[in-house]
């Protein structure tokens, strides 16, 4: 097999929320959606990005001296970053002694990723787990994803793709026979509302989920429950009706909104559009779960 190159921003071991059993989750960098609540904003861009943690900074000034673009300076004993000048070259990261500067995202080969995956095979075998590819959006790097899926399947490793399903149909056709399970987001049934909060309409997404149903590919539908966007009972019920005749839907996951994306956005010099929105309450998640259970679905409600 070819040794394809892709870009990732994290590898998470011993994951238990991204598919069955104990899993290793590979986070692909780059996403065509721009969800206002994004929990992993560092996964949106396809390029490496600087992340700065002021609480770790000792104001030594080494980063300022090595920056080739004069994007850094110290004012009032604080490092100030001109984010529009930063190219993500990473020189400040190599010189930072306290770990305040971090470069998020790196190019890796499929060989390098497989070396990491193979380390955890014993846990996959014991727990019925495997590998989950998520992001960002894994379908946005189709060649890299296809090769990793192929290598995993050749080693009898269970494969899961966690996706928005916003991709050309040809990408799904290429990878679906190498994928054991799809985790597919349905964020909102109304296309205009979907575009307002994610930047894209939902027609492609829903068509691809229907296509997976036609091909009888195992799917878990995931609904990120976002206050003021889709946390109304009628909205959740409508999503339930959308997939009512899809026999491949194993369950529906409700993923409560949390504010983790806010601090990450701040560390990358970006505004967080949903600042001030409270996290989903357990009572509301229970109510929404009961609606889907009444409709006959197996439901997993995160955080409960």
N, C-alpha and C positions, 0 to 999 in steps of 0.2 A: 504493500500500500504506500501511497505518497505520504510524505511528511509535511502536511499542510500547516500553514501558519494562521493563527487567529489572535484576537485580543480578548483577554479576560481581566476581571478586576478582583476576583476572590475565589478561593476554594474553601468550602466549609465541610469539615468532617463531622461525623456522628450526627448528621441531621435526621430528625424523626418527623418532620412536618412537610416533606417534599416528595411524598410517595410512600410505598410500603416499606417496612423494615428500617434498618439503619442504612443511611445513604451518604454518599459523598456528592456534594452539590457544587457544580462548576458554574460560575457566574460569568456569562458572556457580556462584553461591554458594547454598548450601542443599541439604541431603540428608536423606532420610527414614531412612537407615541411620546407625548409630553404630558402625562397625567399630572394634574395640579397637586395631588397628594403624594406623589411618588415616594415610596419608602427607600428606594435606592437611587437617588438622583445622580450618584456617581456612575450609574450604569447607562445614562442616556446618551452621552457623547461617545463617539467611536474613537476618540483620541485620549491618550493619557492626560490626567488632570492633577493639578496641585491641590492638596488638602492641608490646611493649616490649623493646628490646635494651639491657640494662645495660652492655654493653661500649662502647657509643657515648655513654652518658650522661656529661655534664660537671657534673652536679649544680648547674645554674644556678638552679633553682627556678622558672623561668617557668611550667612546666606546673602547679605547685602553685597559683600565683597565679590562673590563669585557669579552673581546674576549677570548674564551677558546682555540683558535687555533693560537693565535699570528699572526693574519692576518692583524692587523692594527698597525700603528705607526705614530707618528708626526715627520715630517721633515720640517724645515724652515717654521714653523707655518702652515703647511698643513697636513691633514690626508692622509696618503698613504695606499692604500689597496693592499695587495697581493691576487689578485682575485683567484689564484689557490689554496689558503689555505681556502678560505671562503666556508662554508658549508650551508649558509643561515639559521643558527640557530635562528637569530633574537635578540640575547642578546644585541647587540649594539643599536638596534632600541629602545628597551625598556628604555635604559639609555640616549638616545639622547634628550636633552632639546629643540633643535631648529628645529627638524623635518628634519635634513639633511640626516638621515639614514631612509630608508623605506624598508619594506619587501614586495615584490610583490608576491602575490599568497598565498592562504590559503585553507585549507580543510574545506568544509562546507557540511552540510546535505541538503537533498532535503527539509526537513521541514524548515530549515533556509532560503533557497532561496525562497520558496513559501511565507513565511511571508513578505519578501520584495516585491514580485510581487503583492500580494494582496493589499498592500497599494496604488497601482496605478490603481486599477480596474475602479474607477470613470473616470479617464482620457481615459482609453481604451473604455469605453462605450460611452463617449461623442464624441470621435474622430474617432471611427472605428479602433483603434489601438490594441496593444497587446504586446506580449513578443517576443523578438528575441534572439536566442541563437547563439553566434558567438565565436570567439576566437582570437588566437589559432585556434583549430579545434574541434568543438563540437562532430563530429562523432568519435573522438579518445577516448571519454568517453561514449560509447554507453549505458551502463546500467543507468548511471546518467542522460543522456539526455532523454532516453526513459521514465524514471519515471517522470521527470519534464514535458515533453510533455503530458504525460497521465493525470497528475494532472491538468494542464492548460486546456486541452480539456474537462475534466470533469466539469470544472467551466465555460465552454463556452468562454474561452479566446483564441483569435486568436494567432496562433503560427507560427513563422518564424524561419527557420534554415539557417544561413549564412555559407556556407561551400565551401571548395575547391573540394568537391566530391571525394577526394582521400581516399577511405575506402573500405573494403570488401562489396560486394553486399548485404550480409546478414544484414549488419547494416542498409542500406537503406530500405530493406524489412521490418525490424522491426519497423522503426520509421515513414515510409511515410504516414501511415493512421492516425497518430497523428499530422501531420504537415500540416498547412494550406497553406504555401508558402515556396518554396526553393529559396534562393539567391545563385546561383552557379557561381563560377569563371571559366572563360576560359581565361587563361593567354597568351597562344600562340598555334597556330595550329601545329607547328613543334615539334615533340617529343624530338629531340636532343637539340633543342634550349631551350625547356621547362626544360629539365633536367639540362642544363648548368646554368640556372638562378634560379631554384627552388629546385634542388636536386633530383627530381623524373621525370619520363616520364609521358606523358599525356594520355596514353591509358586507364588506369583505370578511369580517370576523364571523358573522353569523353564517354566511355561505360556506366558509371553511369548516365550521363545526358541523353543519349539515352534511358536508362531504365526508367527514370522518364517520358520521353516523351511517351513511350509506355504505361505507366500506367496513362497517362493524368494528372500528378500532376503539379499544377501551378508552373512555374519557371520564375524568372527574371535572365537573364544572366548578369554577371558583368565582365567588362574588366578593370583591373587596367592598365592605360595607362602609360607605363614606357619608358622614352626616351632611344633610342638606343636598345631597346628590342622588343617592339611591337607597336611603335607609327607610323609605316609606313602605308600609306593608303591601300596598297595591303594586309598587314597582317590583318588589321581590316576587309577588304572585305572578306578575306578567312574565318575568324571566322563567319561572317554573313552567308556565304554559308554553313558552317558546320551545322548550326541549322535551315536552310531555311525551311525544311519540318517538323519541330517540332511544332505542333499546340498548344502546351502547353506553349510556350514562350510568356509571356505577354509583355515584353519589354527588351531592352538592356540598361544597365547602363554603362557609361564611367566614370571611377574614376581617375581623374588626379593625377599623382605622386606628392607627397610632401615630404619634407625633415624631417618630424617629427620623423622618426625612427632613425635619426642620433644622436640627443641629448639623446634619451633614451638609445641607445647602449653605448654611452660614459659614461652615469651614471651607467651602469652595467659593465664597464670595458671591453667592447667588441669593436672590430673594425667594422666599418660600410663600407661594400664593395663598396657602390655606392657613397662614399664621393666625392663631387665636381660636381655631376650631378644636373643640374638645374631643377626646377619644370616645369611641363608641361605648355605650353602657352595656353591662351584662344583661340588664332587663330587656333592652331593645333587641339585642342579638337573640335572646331566648324567644321573644315574640316572633321574630322573623323566621327562626328555625322551626317553630311550631307550625307556621303557615306551610312551609315546604314538606314537613313531615305529614301533615294532614293531606297533602296532595300525593302522598305515596313515596316520597323520596327518602333515601338514607341521607342523613345530614350530619356533617361534622362542623361544629361551631367553634372556631379557635378562640382561646382565651377563657373558655367556660370549663 
